[in-house]
Amino acid sequence: MSAVDGGYLPELIVDKRVTEEMVRGRAEHNECEIFSLEEVSLHQQDIERIEHIDRWCRELKILYLQNNLIPRIENIGRLKKLEYLNLALNNIEVIENLEGCESLQKLDLTVNFVGRLSSVESLKVNLHLGELFLVGNPSAQFEGYRQFVVAALPQLKWLDGTEISRSERIRAQQGLEGVRRRVGEQEREYLRRRAEEREEAQRKAGGDEKGDEGRKPGFDGCRTGSEENKENEELQESREREDEEQREREFWQAPCSFTPESRLETHRHLEEKKRMKDKAKEKKPKAPRTLITADGRVMNVNETKLDFSLTEDEENHTIVLELAVYRHMDTSLIDVDIQPTYARVTVKGKIFQMALPAEVKPDSATAQRSQTTGHLVLTMPWAEGEIKVTKTVPRPPRACRSSSPRDNERKDNVPERLEVDPGRRTTVDLANIVPRPGTERSPAETSGEAPPAAAPQFSEGFVDDPDVPPLM
């Protein structure tokens, strides 16, 4: 669309469209049925184009689209029953495409960019239109603005919140030709300025793209990540932050006219900052809080920011912990974990942990909510005794011919065996366990004692020399 048409720059707009989920999410009172919906509120959704609503919601009577980025009135002509249309705080420059809204009674175009005042004459066919808001638009500053609108729309009863009297309507009709001529001259001058503003916005957009390309090598340069370049990387990051802050100051301090392009540029800038901020959060996840240290020490943590009190009831041998939970908070949002040495309470995902002054019995502890204050009260009985680990005392090493420290350690761990007199050792005679018929066992055999050893037999001429070692 050209500058004469009062259009916009399509290359600067990235459409955020109206989706079915967006509309259906605002039809909860209508059981999420959108076909028979009579009222829809889509304000502050950064919508940049009106579409689908005239096909999805044919019964619509009230439509709120204020505080978006809509540059053009379109796709509303099929809404025959539409009575109120709110398009305040958008980027609309021309009043158009409303001829099909036969029941339209109120149109709000506050703080837009309507500079072609002659476009209000397209509303003549809306016979039921009784109230119109154009305050905050460039055309509202034209000389003869109110007189021209009152004369162009005879069915109008209110303009910018002020009632149109009968005498005012008569005066507007009397000098209409002169007012129309003056309004036309101011309109042409405004459209000429708008054409220059569009060209300036295009040049600025092209210059920004070149500037971004020039900044990329230094801004997104390769980094080795090695320990040797760590200081250089920190210095580079510091410079980048300074450059970013400088560009931010220049952006907000630079003078500019209030145009659809500047409003859209501001929106894009804020969106980019938000995206970069979210990206930085994703890169640096929050470190988990330490609840118990590596050496087993319990940390006291109060992420909930709730008041608490810890008392010892010596008479009942209990420890009482009272946590000031909100009175109307659902108990399903609270989780309690009691251990012998600490108590942990999770309230809506936030942790409260307290180390106890004495050991308690978790299986006998109770958790209750106060019916008056809603506070959480934990009653934990003392443990009757502590389980202590007994230390084993190693046995002294036994004397041996050759022993190393490793052998002594291994032998100390071997249980001591009971030594038996070798002279008392016996051998079980498996063949004669059961006595054979006709044989009798001696008393020594019956008692299990070994029979006396027989005297050794020596040959004649044997000499027992003690210096000679025995034969094996």
C-alpha positions in Angstrom: 0.0 0.0 0.0 1.4 3.4 -1.0 1.9 6.5 1.2 -1.0 8.2 -0.5 -3.3 5.3 0.6 -2.2 5.9 4.1 -0.8 2.4 4.4 2.0 0.9 6.4 5.4 -0.8 5.9 4.8 -4.6 5.5 8.6 -5.3 5.7 8.7 -4.0 9.3 5.8 -6.2 10.5 6.0 -9.8 11.6 2.4 -10.9 12.0 1.3 -12.3 15.2 -2.0 -13.9 14.2 -5.2 -14.6 15.9 -5.4 -18.4 16.6 -8.3 -20.6 17.5 -6.8 -21.4 20.8 -6.5 -17.7 21.7 -10.2 -17.2 21.0 -11.4 -20.4 22.6 -9.4 -19.7 25.7 -11.6 -16.5 26.2 -14.8 -18.5 25.8 -14.8 -20.3 29.1 -18.1 -18.7 30.1 -19.6 -20.0 26.9 -18.3 -23.6 27.5 -15.4 -22.9 25.1 -17.9 -22.7 22.1 -16.8 -19.9 19.8 -19.5 -20.0 17.1 -22.2 -18.6 19.4 -19.8 -16.2 21.3 -21.2 -12.7 21.7 -18.2 -11.0 23.3 -14.4 -11.5 22.8 -11.6 -9.6 24.5 -8.2 -9.8 22.7 -6.5 -6.7 24.1 -2.8 -6.6 24.9 -1.9 -9.6 22.8 0.6 -8.0 20.4 -1.8 -8.9 17.5 -0.6 -7.5 14.2 -3.4 -8.6 12.0 -7.2 -9.1 12.3 -8.3 -12.4 10.8 -10.6 -15.4 11.2 -12.9 -13.7 13.7 -15.6 -12.9 11.1 -15.7 -16.6 10.2 -15.5 -18.1 13.7 -17.7 -15.8 15.7 -20.6 -14.8 13.5 -22.8 -13.9 16.5 -20.3 -11.4 17.9 -21.6 -8.2 19.4 -18.7 -6.8 21.4 -15.0 -7.0 20.2 -12.1 -5.7 22.2 -8.8 -5.3 20.3 -7.3 -2.3 22.1 -3.5 -2.0 22.8 -2.2 -4.2 20.0 -0.2 -3.5 16.9 -3.0 -3.7 14.3 -2.2 -1.4 11.3 -5.4 -1.9 9.3 -9.1 -2.6 9.8 -10.0 -5.8 7.9 -11.9 -9.1 8.1 -14.7 -7.6 10.2 -17.3 -6.9 7.5 -19.2 -10.2 8.0 -20.0 -9.4 11.6 -23.6 -8.2 11.0 -24.5 -8.1 14.7 -21.4 -6.3 15.9 -22.4 -3.3 18.1 -19.2 -2.2 19.8 -15.6 -2.3 18.3 -12.7 -1.1 20.4 -9.4 -0.5 18.4 -7.8 2.0 20.7 -4.0 2.2 20.9 -3.2 0.5 17.6 -1.4 1.6 14.4 -4.5 2.3 12.3 -4.2 5.1 9.7 -7.4 4.7 7.7 -11.0 4.1 8.6 -12.2 1.4 6.2 -13.9 -2.0 5.7 -16.7 -1.4 8.2 -19.6 -1.1 5.8 -20.8 -4.7 6.5 -21.2 -4.0 10.3 -24.8 -3.1 10.0 -25.5 -3.0 13.8 -22.3 -1.0 14.7 -23.3 1.6 17.4 -19.9 2.5 19.0 -16.4 2.8 17.4 -13.3 3.6 19.5 -10.2 4.6 17.6 -8.5 6.5 20.4 -4.7 7.1 20.0 -4.2 5.7 16.6 -2.6 7.3 13.5 -5.7 8.3 11.5 -4.4 11.2 9.4 -6.8 10.9 6.5 -9.8 12.5 8.0 -11.9 12.2 4.9 -12.0 8.4 5.5 -14.7 8.9 8.2 -17.2 9.4 5.4 -17.0 5.6 4.9 -19.1 5.4 8.1 -22.2 7.0 6.5 -23.6 3.6 5.7 -23.4 2.6 9.4 -26.8 4.1 10.2 -26.8 3.0 13.9 -23.4 4.5 14.7 -24.1 6.9 17.5 -20.7 7.3 19.2 -17.2 7.8 17.8 -13.8 8.3 19.4 -10.9 9.8 17.4 -9.1 11.7 20.2 -5.3 11.3 20.1 -5.2 10.9 16.3 -3.3 13.3 14.0 -6.5 14.3 12.3 -8.0 15.4 15.6 -5.5 18.4 15.4 -6.8 19.6 12.1 -8.5 22.9 12.0 -12.2 22.3 11.5 -11.9 18.6 12.6 -15.0 18.5 14.8 -17.2 20.5 12.4 -16.2 18.2 9.5 -16.9 14.9 11.3 -20.3 16.2 12.7 -21.3 17.3 9.1 -20.1 14.1 7.5 -21.9 11.8 9.9 -25.4 13.0 10.5 -26.4 9.9 12.5 -23.6 10.6 15.1 -24.8 11.6 18.6 -21.5 11.7 20.5 -18.0 12.6 19.3 -14.9 12.1 21.6 -17.2 11.8 24.6 -19.0 15.1 23.9 -22.7 15.1 22.9 -23.5 16.8 19.5 -26.3 19.3 19.9 -28.8 20.2 17.3 -27.5 23.7 16.9 -23.9 22.4 16.4 -25.1 20.1 13.7 -26.8 23.0 11.9 -23.7 25.2 12.0 -21.5 22.3 10.8 -23.8 21.9 7.7 -23.8 25.6 6.9 -20.0 26.0 6.5 -19.2 22.5 5.3 -17.7 23.5 1.9 -15.1 25.8 3.5 -14.3 23.3 6.2 -13.9 20.5 3.7 -11.4 22.6 1.7 -9.3 23.4 4.7 -9.3 19.8 5.9 -8.2 18.6 2.5 -5.2 20.9 2.5 -4.1 19.8 5.9 -4.7 16.1 5.0 -2.4 16.4 1.9 0.3 18.0 4.0 0.1 15.3 6.6 0.3 12.5 4.0 3.4 14.2 2.5 5.1 14.2 5.9 4.1 10.6 6.4 5.7 9.6 3.1 8.9 11.2 4.3 8.7 9.4 7.6 8.3 6.1 5.9 11.3 6.7 3.7 13.3 7.7 6.8 12.2 4.6 8.6 13.3 2.5 5.6 16.7 4.1 5.5 17.1 3.6 9.2 16.2 0.0 9.0 18.7 -0.5 6.2 21.4 1.3 8.2 20.7 -0.8 11.3 21.1 -4.0 9.3 24.5 -2.9 8.0 25.5 -1.8 11.5 24.6 -5.2 12.9 26.6 -6.9 10.2 29.6 -4.8 11.1 29.2 -5.6 14.8 28.9 -9.3 14.4 32.6 -10.3 14.0 33.6 -8.5 17.2 30.4 -9.2 19.0 30.0 -12.9 18.2 33.7 -13.7 17.6 35.1 -17.1 18.1 36.2 -18.0 21.6 38.6 -20.8 22.4 37.4 -21.4 25.9 40.8 -22.5 27.1 42.3 -21.5 30.4 44.9 -19.4 28.6 42.3 -17.1 27.1 40.0 -16.9 30.1 41.1 -13.4 31.0 40.7 -12.3 27.4 37.1 -13.7 27.3 36.2 -11.9 30.5 37.6 -8.6 29.1 35.6 -9.2 25.9 32.4 -9.9 27.8 32.9 -6.7 29.8 33.3 -4.7 26.6 30.2 -6.3 25.2 28.2 -5.3 28.2 29.4 -1.8 28.0 28.6 -1.6 24.3 25.1 -3.0 24.9 24.5 -0.5 27.6 25.7 2.3 25.3 23.4 1.2 22.5 20.5 0.9 25.0 21.0 4.5 26.1 21.3 5.8 22.5 18.1 4.0 21.6 16.0 5.5 24.3 17.6 9.0 24.2 17.5 9.4 20.4 14.7 11.8 19.4 12.0 10.4 17.1 8.5 11.3 16.0 5.5 9.3 17.2 4.6 7.1 14.2 3.5 3.6 13.6 7.1 2.7 12.6 8.6 4.1 15.8 5.9 2.3 17.9 6.6 -1.0 16.1 10.3 -0.5 16.5 10.0 0.1 20.2 7.9 -3.1 20.5 10.5 -5.1 18.5 13.3 -3.7 20.7 11.6 -4.8 23.9 10.8 -8.2 22.5 14.4 -8.7 21.5 15.6 -7.7 25.0 13.2 -10.1 26.6 14.2 -12.9 24.3 17.9 -12.4 25.0 17.2 -12.2 28.7 15.3 -15.5 28.6 18.1 -17.1 26.5 20.7 -16.0 29.1 18.6 -17.6 31.9 18.5 -20.9 29.9 22.2 -20.9 29.5 22.9 -20.3 33.2 20.5 -22.5 35.2 20.1 -21.8 38.8 22.4 -23.9 40.9 20.5 -26.3 43.3 20.5 -25.3 46.9 22.7 -27.4 49.2 20.5 -29.0 51.8 23.0 -31.5 53.2 26.8 -31.0 52.8 29.2 -33.7 51.7 30.3 -34.4 55.2 26.7 -35.0 56.3 26.0 -31.7 58.0 22.4 -30.5 57.8 21.9 -26.9 56.6 19.2 -24.6 57.9 17.1 -23.3 54.9 14.1 -21.1 54.8 13.1 -20.4 51.1 9.5 -20.0 52.2 10.3 -16.8 54.2 7.8 -18.0 56.8 8.1 -17.3 60.5 8.7 -20.3 62.7 9.4 -21.4 66.3 11.3 -24.4 67.7 10.7 -25.4 71.3 11.6 -28.5 73.5 8.9 -29.9 75.7 10.9 -31.6 78.5 7.8 -32.8 80.3 6.5 -34.7 77.3 10.0 -35.4 75.9 9.1 -33.9 72.5 10.4 -31.2 70.1 7.7 -28.9 68.7 8.2 -27.0 65.4 5.6 -24.4 64.4 5.7 -23.0 60.9 3.5 -20.0 60.1 1.9 -21.3 56.9 -0.8 -19.1 55.3 -4.2 -19.7 56.8 -6.1 -20.3 53.5 -3.4 -22.4 51.8 -4.5 -25.8 50.7 -2.8 -28.6 52.7 -2.1 -30.5 49.4 0.5 -27.9 48.7 2.5 -28.8 51.8 4.9 -31.8 52.0 6.5 -32.9 55.3 9.6 -35.1 55.7 10.9 -35.8 59.2 14.2 -37.5 59.8 16.0 -38.4 63.1 18.2 -35.3 62.9 16.2 -32.8 60.8 12.7 -31.7 59.6 12.0 -30.6 56.1 8.8 -28.9 54.9 8.1 -28.1 51.2 5.5 -25.3 50.7 4.5 -24.7 47.1 7.9 -26.0 45.9 9.9 -23.9 48.3 11.9 -25.7 51.1 12.1 -25.1 54.8 14.6 -27.2 56.6 15.7 -27.1 60.3 18.3 -29.2 62.0 16.9 -30.6 65.3 18.8 -30.2 68.6 18.3 -33.9 69.5 17.4 -37.1 67.7 13.7 -37.8 67.3 11.6 -40.8 66.3 10.1 -40.1 62.8 7.6 -42.9 63.0 6.0 -41.4 66.1 6.0 -37.8 64.9 2.7 -35.9 64.0 1.9 -33.0 61.6 -1.2 -30.9 62.2 -2.7 -27.7 60.9 -4.2 -25.2 63.4 -7.9 -24.6 62.7 -7.6 -20.9 63.8 -4.3 -19.7 62.4 -3.6 -22.4 59.8 0.0 -22.8 61.1 1.7 -26.2 60.7 2.7 -27.8 63.9 5.2 -30.8 64.0 5.4 -32.8 67.2 8.4 -35.0 67.3 9.1 -37.4 70.3 12.7 -37.7 71.5 14.5 -40.9 70.7 15.1 -43.1 73.8 18.7 -43.8 73.0 21.3 -43.3 70.3 22.7 -46.1 68.2 26.5 -46.1 68.6 29.0 -48.0 66.6 31.3 -50.1 68.7 35.0 -50.1 67.7 36.7 -53.5 67.4 40.1 -53.7 69.2 42.6 -55.7 67.1 44.4 -58.6 68.8 48.2 -58.3 69.3 50.2 -60.0 66.6 51.5 -63.5 67.4 55.1 -64.3 67.4 56.3 -66.3 64.4 59.5 -67.0 62.6 59.0 -64.7 59.6 56.1 -62.3 59.4 55.6 -59.0 57.6 53.2 -56.3 58.6 50.8 -57.4 55.8 50.9 -61.0 57.1 50.3 -59.8 60.7 47.3 -57.7 59.6 45.9 -60.7 57.7 46.4 -63.1 60.6 44.8 -60.7 63.1 41.6 -60.8 61.1 41.6 -64.6 61.1 39.6 -66.0 64.1 41.6 -67.9 66.7 41.3 -71.6 66.5 41.1 -74.0 69.5 44.3 -76.1 69.8 43.8 -79.7 70.7 46.4 -81.9 72.3 47.9 -84.0 69.5 48.3 -87.0 71.8 44.5 -87.0 72.3 43.7 -87.1 68.6 41.7 -90.0 67.4 40.9 -91.5 64.0 37.4 -92.8 63.3 37.4 -96.4 62.1 34.7 -96.3 59.4 34.9 -100.1 58.8 34.1 -101.0 62.4 31.6 -98.3 63.3 28.9 -101.0 63.5 30.0 -104.0 65.5 30.0 -107.2 63.6 28.0 -110.2 65.0 30.1 -112.4 67.2 32.7 -109.7 68.0 32.9 -107.7 71.1 34.4 -104.3 71.5 36.8 -103.4 74.2 36.0 -100.8 76.8 38.6 -98.5 75.2 37.0 -98.8 71.8 33.6 -98.2 73.4 34.7 -95.0 75.1 36.3 -93.7 71.9 39.8 -93.7 73.3 42.7 -94.8 71.2 44.3 -98.2 72.1 47.7 -98.1 73.8 50.5 -97.9 71.4 52.5 -101.1 71.1 56.2 -101.2 72.1 58.5 -100.7 69.1 60.3 -103.8 67.8 64.1 -103.5 67.3 66.4 -105.8 65.5 69.3 -107.5 67.1 72.4 -105.4 67.5 70.4 -102.1 67.3 72.1 -99.2 68.9 70.1 -96.1 69.6 72.4 -93.2 68.8 70.9 -89.8 69.8 73.2 -88.0 67.3 71.7 -89.8 64.3 68.5 -88.1 63.0 65.4 -90.3 62.7 64.5 -91.9 59.4 61.4 -90.3 57.7 
